[in-house]
Amino acid sequence: MDQSLKRHLTRRETWLRGLFIILFAVIYGIAEVVLWAVVLFQFLATLFTGERNPRLLRFGAQLCAFLYQVLMFVTFNRDRRPWPFDPWPGADSPALPGAREP
């Protein structure tokens, strides 16, 4: 076996990242269900009150930012692990492109 291939296959960092990719795939699935619950509640709130719920808007934006961070991590476009290893995206997080203000 080629030495460089052997070195690549035995890199601890790569295997550790693979473990975190599996972990974040599970977290992503759970967060996706929560996102759809937010969508449903926001739709119902708008339907019955005629207004968007500002707390749901804020949480929805934070959840979208978190999901974006997860996708960036698992596709190797980001090296920092998302929440719970990094702070939860807050109100001071940069807005996602196309995000609407309440």
C-alpha positions as CSV (number, residue, x, y, z in Angstrom):
1,M,0.0,0.0,0.0
2,D,1.3,3.5,-0.9
3,Q,2.6,5.3,2.2
4,S,0.6,8.5,1.5
5,L,-2.6,6.5,1.1
6,K,-1.9,4.7,4.3
7,R,-1.3,8.0,6.1
8,H,-4.6,9.4,4.7
9,L,-6.6,6.3,5.7
10,T,-5.2,6.4,9.3
11,R,-5.7,10.1,10.0
12,R,-7.5,10.4,13.3
13,E,-8.9,13.8,12.4
14,T,-10.7,12.5,9.3
15,W,-12.3,9.6,11.2
16,L,-13.3,11.9,14.0
17,R,-14.9,14.3,11.5
18,G,-16.7,11.3,10.0
19,L,-18.1,10.5,13.5
20,F,-19.3,14.1,13.8
21,I,-20.9,14.0,10.4
22,I,-23.0,11.0,11.5
23,L,-23.9,12.8,14.7
24,F,-24.9,16.0,12.9
25,A,-26.9,14.0,10.3
26,V,-29.0,12.8,13.2
27,I,-29.2,16.3,14.8
28,Y,-30.2,17.7,11.3
29,G,-33.0,15.3,11.0
30,I,-34.4,16.3,14.4
31,A,-33.9,20.0,13.6
32,E,-35.7,19.5,10.3
33,V,-38.8,18.2,12.2
34,V,-38.7,21.2,14.5
35,L,-38.4,23.5,11.5
36,W,-41.5,22.1,10.0
37,A,-43.3,22.5,13.3
38,V,-42.3,26.2,13.3
39,V,-43.5,26.5,9.8
40,L,-46.9,25.0,10.7
41,F,-47.3,27.1,13.9
42,Q,-46.3,30.3,12.0
43,F,-48.8,29.5,9.3
44,L,-51.6,28.9,11.8
45,A,-50.7,32.1,13.7
46,T,-50.8,34.1,10.5
47,L,-54.1,32.4,9.5
48,F,-55.9,33.1,12.8
49,T,-54.4,36.4,13.8
50,G,-53.4,38.0,10.5
51,E,-49.9,38.7,11.8
52,R,-46.6,36.8,11.9
53,N,-45.4,35.7,15.4
54,P,-42.1,37.7,16.1
55,R,-40.7,35.0,18.5
56,L,-41.3,32.3,15.9
57,L,-39.7,34.5,13.2
58,R,-36.6,35.0,15.4
59,F,-36.4,31.3,16.3
60,G,-37.0,30.2,12.7
61,A,-34.2,32.5,11.5
62,Q,-31.8,31.1,14.2
63,L,-32.8,27.5,13.3
64,C,-32.2,28.2,9.6
65,A,-28.8,29.6,10.4
66,F,-28.0,26.5,12.5
67,L,-29.1,24.1,9.7
68,Y,-26.9,26.1,7.3
69,Q,-24.0,25.8,9.7
70,V,-24.6,22.0,9.9
71,L,-24.7,21.7,6.1
72,M,-21.6,23.7,5.7
73,F,-19.8,21.5,8.3
74,V,-20.8,18.1,6.8
75,T,-19.9,19.3,3.3
76,F,-16.4,20.3,4.5
77,N,-17.0,24.0,3.8
78,R,-16.7,24.9,7.5
79,D,-14.3,23.4,10.0
80,R,-15.9,24.7,13.2
81,R,-18.5,22.4,14.5
82,P,-22.0,23.9,15.0
83,W,-24.0,24.1,18.2
84,P,-23.6,22.5,20.8
85,F,-19.8,22.9,20.2
86,D,-20.2,26.5,18.9
87,P,-22.7,29.1,20.3
88,W,-26.3,28.9,19.1
89,P,-26.8,31.4,16.3
90,G,-28.3,34.5,18.0
91,A,-29.8,37.7,17.0
92,D,-26.4,39.1,16.2
93,S,-25.7,36.3,13.7
94,P,-25.4,37.5,10.1
95,A,-28.7,37.2,8.2
96,L,-29.0,34.5,5.6
97,P,-29.3,35.8,2.0
98,G,-33.0,36.5,1.3
99,A,-34.1,36.6,4.9
100,R,-37.0,38.9,5.6
101,E,-37.1,41.2,8.6
102,P,-40.2,41.1,10.8
